[in-house]
Amino acid sequence: MVAAPPAAAAAMRRGFLVPEIRPLDQYDGNRARSAASLAWAIATGYGGAANVPEELRDPFYTDQYAQEHLKPPVERLLLATDIYCRAWSHALATPPGLATPPADLGALLALLAGRGLPPTLQGVPVRAQDLQQKPIRMGAHLALIDSLMAAFVTEATRNLGTPPGAPSGPQSWEPKILAWLETVNRKLQESSEKEGGGTAPNLGVPESSTAPPGCSHKHAIAFCLKESGNKPPVIRYRKDKGAPPAPPPFPPVRGLQDLASGGVLAAAIHFYCPQSLRLEEIRLGAPLALPDRLHNLGLVRDFGARHLRTRCPLAVEDLLYMAPALKLNVGAFLAELFLCFEC
């Protein structure tokens, strides 16, 4: 459980600007996965992002031709491979970091296989020599990091009840995490309705919402960015004069995409740490305009940067778009939030 700072001090720290993000048609989910996965593995291997040397904190650099490359120190670290054994020790040992790491890559691969999580690349098992090959085979390294994250998420959620009809085994983490967040949501809804003396209404559509009817979540984001020159538009809500204040609506949690507005995650932070994040700071309602989503996700990342071991290696746009390629990265972040609150 985290120690909550005074609300005034927390509010001062949250004086960040709403970030500018890439439009959906310029967002590269695979590149984002590489950056988030490497950052997670390195931070975990060092026992926390605060311990990572400066030259390893951003795994990529851009050359004079605007081409992105893996930094040489990061490549040397990955090819040495002991970072993965240390990541296992910090992520899965109880207590973290105190167990002896696997002796070598072979031992680590055997441990993952024993948990039903052998790393594979295009259906072929990843071997130790694949991870030591030069030039570096990034696909093999990302497959190993995926297996490490899956093992971490599975272990972190082991004591959470499996919802009826949900799969068992390594794939059970997603319904468990979603059910936990839904439970928190419903408790907040009930508490808010008791305090407000009624049920929560739908806040309706902001006046600035110009996305065409029937737009999907991702297409609406891309449309808003295009219409506003890639900068978050100013939004104004219509208010009914004389209407009594009503409790905010907490949207149901049915899938990872329901977390993309940031409201559910920010509300969970408030539930466990009300002194750190006040409910009034969170934008709730459906649908939410893009600036409101970015505001919520900024709150979530700010909390992660201050309280989580890996400091949330996901960018705001990674959480906003929820690309399928980053499913395990999102899972690792949610599992770390869960452990932060419940352990």
Secondary structure, DSSP 4 states (H G I P E B T S, - for coil): -PPPPPHHHHHHHT-PPPPP---GGG--HHHHHHHHHHHHHHHHHTTSGGGS-GGGSS-EEE-TTS-EEE-HHHHHHHHH-HHHHHHHHHHHSSSTT-SPPPSSHHHHHHHHHHTT---EETTEEPPTGGGS-SS--HHHHHHHHHHHHHHHHHHHTTTSPPPTTPPPGGGGHHHHHHHHHHHHHHHHHHHHHHHHTSPPPP----TT--PPTT--HHHHHHHHHHHTTTSPPP------TTPPP-PPP-----SGGGGTTSHHHHHHHHHH-TTTS-GGGS---SSPPHHHHHHHHHHHHHHHHHH-TT---S-HHHHHH--GGGHHHHHHHHHHHHHHHH-
